[in-house]
Amino acid sequence: MFTPKYPPPDTAPVIRTPDAIHPPAVHAPAPVPVASSRPTVQLTPAAVITIAVGGTTVVLVIGAVLVSLLLAVAITGASVAICAVVLRSLLNQSGTGR
């Protein structure tokens, strides 16, 4: 099962001459290209325009979502900073006894 399977030895005679140390190379015929069985995709001008408009729409929507997320993070950070300043001011006022 784990022993290697070697192909049968070549039975063609090997001609050794002084000028050719290696046996003559046997060239197999070139393989014939086989036509693909898959259908080819043919794009019409309307399909290209539709794909371009769809891609542009997707990019704009994703951009708007990312910008809105960034804006939400910025607003949240600013509001937390304002709350921290107000709380610090309130705590400082309560410590002075006013």
N, C-alpha and C positions, 0 to 999 in steps of 0.2 A: 504494500500500500504506500509506504513512504520511500520505496526505492525508485530512483529516477528511471524513466522510460526513454531509452535512446532510440533514435530512428535506425532502421537497418543500414548497414554500411553501403556506401556507393559501390556499385559493381562496374562502373565505367573504368576502363584502364587509364592510368595516369601516365602520361608520356613525359619523361624527364630528359630534357636536352641541356647542354651546357649553358645556352643563352637564356633559357626559360626555367627558372627554379620552381616556379609555381605552375600548377596545372592550368590549362586554358580556361578562361572564365566563360561560363555558359550564361548567356543573356536571355531572360524570359521575355516574351512579348509584352509590350506595354498594355496595362489594363485599359479596357474600353470604358469611358465614362458612362455611367448609367443615369438616365433621366430621373430626376427626383419625382416621387409620387405625391409630394406636398403641393398644394395649390400656391401659385404665386400671388402676391399681394399687389394689386394695381391701384394706385391712388389717383383719383380724379381731382381736378382743381377745387371742386367744392369740398371734397374730403380733406384736402390740405388746409383750406381756409377754416373748416370746422375744427380740425386738430389744433391749429394755431390759436383760434379764439378760445377753445377749451383750455389749452395750456396757459394762456394769459390769464384767464379767469381763475384758474387754480392758484397761480402764483400770486395774484392780487388778493385772493381770499386768505391764503396762508400768511401773506404779509400783514394784512389787516388784523388777523388774530394775534400774530406775534407782537405787533405794535401795541395792541390793546392790553396784552398781558404785561408788557414792559411798562405801560402807563399805569396799570393797576398796581404794580410793584412800587413804582415811584410815588404814587399818591399814598399808598400804605406807609411807606418809609417816612414821607413828610409828615403824615398825621401822627405817627408814633413819635417823631422828633418833637412836634409841637406839644403833644401830651407830656413828654418827658420834661420839657421846659416849664410847662404850667405846674406840674407836680413838684418840680424842684423849687419853683417860686413859692408855692403854697407851703412846702415843708420849711423853707427858710423863714417865711413870715411867722409860722407857728413857733419856731424856735426862739425868735426874738421877743416874744411875749406881747405882740400887738393885738 
